[in-house]
Amino acid sequence: MFQARVLLRRLAFAGGAFAIVWAAMAYLVLPFALRHYDHQTALDGLEMVTRTADGLPGDPLNVGIVGSREELVAAMAAAGWAPADPVTLRTSIEIIGSVVFDRSYRDAPVSPLFYQGRQQDLAFEKAVGRSADRRQHVRFWNVLSAGSEGRPVWLGSASFDVGVGLSHYTGAVTHAISPDVDAMREELAADLAATGRVAEVYEVTGVGLTVNGRNGEGDRYYTDGEIRFSVLAGPGETGRQPPPVLPNPSLVDLKNALWRAASD
């Protein structure tokens, strides 16, 4: 009986020690170890999630651009992405007509999201099918006038609208996004790389590893938590095709490999 109590105490101690080590690794050590801003040090400490007009967390930031506004607009056009119309009564009616009557509307408006208290500076989209109910879209904010390269830095939120439905929170009519926001991030980066205007590609830490995130409409998303940056060729420079991809820290690459294996 005495030996059984000793064994139970040892098991309880071992279980408690394991729980402490697990909690320390999961919430303290690993999140800190996986943070990497070596390519854009000024981004360290910034929130990596957009906000709705009501202040709710929106879509995660998952793409980045280094380049001037003019270079960004030109690169997106070359990649086949159209600038989105502003949200007005006319464009709102037009997008409803596009969805109901299956009509093309390649520059349909996107709803406003906010970052650092500002609505998106630029928004682009690429149609999938005829109507505007299914489309790829991205919003961009100019967050640094001069980053590590001495050029403007843009953070963006790219996602894929899979249909029109009702907001899980407000009941309003809205687009629903695909939960795999990493796939949209990679497709946009590939579109830009194919233009021959990208000098190099690298990643920095975004929202962090997220299994069951929710945006401002209640749509679920999951991500490895990285932001994919495309550095556009500047004046007098030539992009490379394919552009070189700068390495991540080894622990981050291991995390991404494990995430991809678990997601497949």
Secondary structure as the mmCIF struct_conf table of DSSP 4:
data_model
#
loop_
_struct_conf.conf_type_id
_struct_conf.id
_struct_conf.beg_label_comp_id
_struct_conf.beg_label_asym_id
_struct_conf.beg_label_seq_id
_struct_conf.end_label_comp_id
_struct_conf.end_label_asym_id
_struct_conf.end_label_seq_id
HELX_RH_AL_P HELX_RH_AL_P1 PHE A 2 ALA A 24
HELX_RH_PI_P HELX_RH_PI_P1 MET A 25 VAL A 29
HELX_RH_AL_P HELX_RH_AL_P2 LEU A 30 ALA A 33
TURN_TY1_P TURN_TY1_P1 LEU A 34 LEU A 34
TURN_TY1_P TURN_TY1_P2 ASP A 38 HIS A 39
HELX_RH_3T_P HELX_RH_3T_P1 THR A 41 LEU A 43
TURN_TY1_P TURN_TY1_P3 ASP A 44 GLY A 45
STRN STRN1 VAL A 49 ARG A 51
TURN_TY1_P TURN_TY1_P4 ALA A 53 ASP A 54
BEND BEND1 GLY A 55 GLY A 55
STRN STRN2 PRO A 57 PRO A 60
HELX_LH_PP_P HELX_LH_PP_P1 LEU A 61 LEU A 61
STRN STRN3 VAL A 63 VAL A 66
BEND BEND2 GLY A 67 GLY A 67
HELX_RH_AL_P HELX_RH_AL_P3 ARG A 69 ALA A 78
TURN_TY1_P TURN_TY1_P5 ALA A 79 GLY A 80
HELX_LH_PP_P HELX_LH_PP_P2 TRP A 81 TRP A 81
STRN STRN4 ALA A 82 PRO A 83
HELX_LH_PP_P HELX_LH_PP_P3 ALA A 84 PRO A 86
HELX_RH_AL_P HELX_RH_AL_P4 LEU A 89 PHE A 101
TURN_TY1_P TURN_TY1_P6 ASP A 102 ASP A 102
TURN_TY1_P TURN_TY1_P7 ARG A 106 ASP A 107
STRN STRN5 PHE A 114 TYR A 115
TURN_TY1_P TURN_TY1_P8 GLN A 116 GLY A 117
STRN STRN6 ARG A 118 GLN A 119
BEND BEND3 ASP A 121 ASP A 121
STRN STRN7 LEU A 122 ALA A 127
BEND BEND4 VAL A 128 SER A 131
TURN_TY1_P TURN_TY1_P9 ALA A 132 ASP A 133
BEND BEND5 ARG A 134 ARG A 134
STRN STRN8 ARG A 135 LEU A 144
BEND BEND6 SER A 145 ALA A 146
TURN_TY1_P TURN_TY1_P10 SER A 148 GLU A 149
BEND BEND7 GLY A 150 ARG A 151
STRN STRN9 VAL A 153 LEU A 166
TURN_TY1_P TURN_TY1_P11 HIS A 168 THR A 170
STRN STRN10 VAL A 173 ILE A 177
BEND BEND8 PRO A 179 PRO A 179
STRN STRN11 ASP A 180 ASP A 180
HELX_RH_AL_P HELX_RH_AL_P5 VAL A 181 ALA A 193
TURN_TY1_P TURN_TY1_P12 ALA A 194 GLY A 196
STRN STRN12 VAL A 198 THR A 205
BEND BEND9 VAL A 207 VAL A 207
STRN STRN13 THR A 210 ARG A 214
TURN_TY1_P TURN_TY1_P13 GLY A 216 GLU A 217
STRN STRN14 ARG A 220 THR A 223
STRN STRN15 GLU A 226 LEU A 232
TURN_TY1_P TURN_TY1_P14 PRO A 235 GLY A 236
BEND BEND10 GLN A 241 PRO A 242
HELX_LH_PP_P HELX_LH_PP_P4 PRO A 243 PRO A 244
STRN STRN16 VAL A 245 VAL A 245
HELX_LH_PP_P HELX_LH_PP_P5 LEU A 246 PRO A 249
HELX_RH_AL_P HELX_RH_AL_P6 SER A 250 SER A 263
#
